[in-house]
Amino acid sequence: MSNSKMTFHVETVRLDAHGSLSRCKAAEIPLDTDMAGNPNAFNPAELLLAALSACIIKGIERVMPILKFELRGVEVRVDGVRQDVPPKMESITYEIIVDSDEPDRRLELLHDNVKKYGTVFNTVAPGTQLSGVLRRKG
């Protein structure tokens, strides 16, 4: 097994007082860096929640072939509560909604794998109250 570590690189540039633009590979994400808010972009806290939801879905994609898990779709809903002093995410809750006919014990196994192997999940978890459920769509 290789001991090489994965590395990541993102560059962000301030466009003006209303927003910035992050670039990675061939992708771009507009960011809300306006002190008054920008409804057309994710602010840093929303971006963190989006990263967590993407991590959850990517984790599901990774373990599906290993577990031979069948599903028709996945939706992730994430909510965060920010505390003011010191400013940080006090708590994050998530709901993973899986459209699948797999038995409940397999859904639990899928959730366990998401919690155990998610890079962003395991980065966020020690610094906040992170909790959530995985449930069947319906």
Secondary structure, 3 states (H helix, E strand, C coil): CCCCCCCCCCEEEEEECCEEEEEECCEEEEEECCCCCCCCCECHHHHHHHHHHHHHHHHHHHHHHHHCCCCCEEEEEEEEEEECCCCEEEEEEEEEEEECCCCHHHHHHHHHHHHHHCHHHHHHHHHCEEEEEEEECC
